[in-house]
Structures are given as structure tokens and as C-alpha cells.
Amino acid sequence: MSDKIKLLIAFLLVAAGIAGFYYLHDSPAVLKLLSVLVGLLLAVAVASTSESGKQFIGFSKDSVAEARRVVWPTRKETMQTTGVVILFAIIMALFLWLVDASLMMIVNKLMGRVE
């Protein structure tokens, strides 16, 4: 139950930041932005103390660690793969155009149209 209360407080802090943005409509943009940012930061601080917030932080840390373990392709590999994809797309477009043109020609002949 306390987690739900924490998340409700976090939601209310975000809402207060947004309300502050509209309340300060005549103020400089920096103050309006600061209002929203403070609301968001306080909401994150409160939400991170809940059980679901702790799980999310753990998941985020695991995701970053996993992303660091990925073996990313080199520039050369990326360029070669991109070239193959573009070449395949061009060949497939030409093939589909040829099939479409052939079928259109067959239908026109069957219907007695000569163009």
C-alpha cells in the first residue's frame, strides 16, 4: 500500500510541476521550465523509493551492462551490410516492376486493349 501512495505522490508532483508551468504563464520561460523539471525530479526521487521504482532502476542497470557487452559492428561491416540491403531493395523493386508490367500487359491483351 505504501508503494501506491509513493507513486500517487510522484504523480501529484509531476502534476504540480505542470500546474506551475501554467501558473507562471507570464514569467520567463526559464522559470516555467524549471517548474516542470523540479516537479519531474522530485517525482523521480519519490518513485525510486518504491518497490517498482527499485525494480526499474535494477532493470536499467542490467540493460546498460548488457549493452556494454554487445559486440558492435565495425564501420566497414556496417557499410557493407547497408550496401547489400540497398542493392537487394533495388533488385526487388526492379523484379516487382517487371512482374507488374507483365501482368498489366497480359490483362490488357485479355481485355482486347492495345496500347
N, C-alpha and C positions, 0 to 999 in steps of 0.2 A: 504494500500500500504506500510506503514511503517513496518508492520509486515513481509511482504515478504522481504523487504530489510534487516531487522534484521536477518531473517532466512538465507538469502543469505550470510550475513556477517558471521554467525555462521558456515555455510558450508565451507566458504573460510578459516576460522580459523582452522577448522579440516584439511582441505587440506594443509594448511601451516604447521601444526604440522607434518603431514605425509611427506610432502616435506622436512621438516627439518630433519626428520629421515634419509631419503635417502641422503640428502646433507651432513650429518655428518657421512657418512659411515666409515670413518677412525677414528672417535672419540670413546671414551669408550662407552660401552653400556648404562651406566647411563645417559650420555648426550643425547643419542638418545631417550631413554625412556622419559626423562624429556621434550624433544621437543614435543613428542606426547601428553604427559599429559598436558602440558601448553596449547597446541592448543585445546585439549578437554575441559579443564576447562574454558578457555576464551569463547569457543563456547557455553558451557552450560550457562555461565553468560549472554551472549548476548541473547541467545534463551529464557532464563527465563524471560526476559523483554517483550517479545512479548505476544500477547493475547493467542495464542495457548500454549505457554510455561507456562503462568499463570494457564490456564485450566489444563494442565498436572500436575503441582505442586499441585493444589487443588485436583485433582483426586488421586494423590499419597498419600496425607494426609488422604483422606477419606478411601483409601484402607488399610492403616496402622491401622486406627481407627477400621475399620470393622474386620480386622484380630485379633485385641486385644479382640474383643467381642466374638469371636468364642470360644465355649467350646470344647477344645481338649480332645480326649480320654485319659484315663489313660494307663499306661504301661500294666496293666493286660488286659484291654479291647482290646488293640492293639494286644497283643499276642494271645488272644482268637480268635479274628477275623481272624488273619493271619492263625491260626491253622485250622479254618473252611474252609478258602479259599484253603489251601494246600490239605486238606482232600477231598474237593469237586473236585479239579483238578485231584487227584489220582483216585477217583471213576469214574469220567467221562472218564479218559484215559483208565481205565480197561473196561468200558462199550463199548467205541468205538472200542477197540481192539477186544472185543468179537463179536461185530456186524461185523467188517471187516473180522475176521477169519471165521465166519459163512457164510457170503456172498461168500467168496472165496471158501469155501468148496462146497457150493451149485453150483456155477458156474463150478467148476472143475468136479462135478458129472454130470452136464448137458452136458458138453463138452466131457464126456467119459474119462477124465483123472483120473487116480488113483494114489495117492501119499501116 
